[in-house]
Amino acid sequence: MKNTRSARTSASCTAGKALVSGSLPKMMLMKIEQSIIGLLVAVTAVAAAEMRTWTFEQSGKTMQGEVVSLAEDTVTLKLPEGKSVSVRISYLTEKDRTYLAAERTNQWKEVEIVKLEGAVSNGHYNKCTVRGKVNAQLLLQLLPASVEAVLNSQNEQADQIDCLKSWISVRAKDKRHALAFVHDAHWATHVPWHLVAGAWVSLEDAKADLPVMQRAYDDYVKKTKAERTVKARNTGFIYQGLPVWECADPRKAEQ
């Protein structure tokens, strides 16, 4: 009987919940190199890197800076005075490019996605809370569908628990208020009418179901930790005040 009620409880509270490359004349390259120093970009540092000298291959000019982030064909460097600039990798010497190839591998961080907050920018980014090598709230690009499915299931279970807690709170105060609560437009999709007439007629039954649901949720979170852990790196961009990271593509060996 208890298992039947718990099954009805779980079913009753289900909640639904992103410098073009090419050959340029030498004079134009020199002008670009001279203007690069003044090109500021909004970035968030992902790891401490060494301050080193960078050399432009054609002009021989140098600059000091440490790597903040790497995009496909550019590197963001933090200058000694604290400013950040974006430099096209193809403009640098072979020695610098080799260094960046190794640094690119080090940019990937293993993080556990604790919570999926929702989609941003028409689904281009997923707002997530992560922990591990990085502990922060950020925007993730290219989140694997399998990971997103696990996180959505986790959110649904959490919503069911929150739903039950709210119902218990209201039911404990006033049964008549609880009936109105069920019919409220916001909660109608979370708490179907038959809860009052069926599964949770008894406040004691509802209170007994709560720890069962909480334990099931905690077990699910522990069991899916590996599935929610991804390799990601900082793209160097910021959107709506949050750093944008991208998930690694497992098909690319360099990641």
C-alpha positions, 0 to 999 in steps of 0.5 A: 500500500505504501509503495502504491501511494509513493508511486502515485505521489511521484506521478502526481508531481512531475514538472516539466522544466553560442578575424577571419583568417587569410593572407593579408598584405604586409603593411596591413598586417603591421597595422593590425599588430600595432592596433592589437595592443589596444583591443580590449575584450571582456574575459574571465581568467580560468587559471593562473598562467606564466607571464611570458614574451610573445613575438609577432612573426613578420614584424619581430615586435614583442609583448608581455602577457599571460594566457587567459583563454584560447579560442579556435584562432585567437588567444586572449592575453593579460598584460602586465598592467592588467588589461586583456587583449586578443591576438590572432595565433597565426600572427605569432612565431612557431615557438609561440604557436607550439606553446599555445598548442600545449596550453590549449590542452591545459585549458580544459577543466573537468567540472561537475554540473550541479544544477541546470538553471535553464536555457539562455539566448534562445537555447544557445547557452545553458545556465549551470552551476558547476563545481570541481576545478571551477566553482561558479555559475556560468553559461555552457555551450555544446552541452551533450544531450545525454547530460542535459537529460540527466540534469532535467530528470534531476530538476523534475525530482527536485520540483516534486519535492518542493511541490510536496513541501509546499502542499504539506505547509499549506495543508497543515495550516488550513485544509480549505486553503489547501484545496484552493492551493491545488486549484491555483493557476500556477500549481495546477500543473504541479499538483493535480486535483486528485492529490486531495481526493486520493494520494495525500488525503492524509497529512501524515501520509504526505509527511511520510512520503517526503523523506522517501522522495528526498532519499531517492533524489539524493541517491540519484544525484550520487549515482549520476555524478560521473554522467554530469561531469564534463570537460569544458573550457572558458571561451573568454566571452561574457554574456549577461554577466556570466562567463561562457564556457564550451563543453569538449567534443569527445570526438576531438583527440586534442581535448 
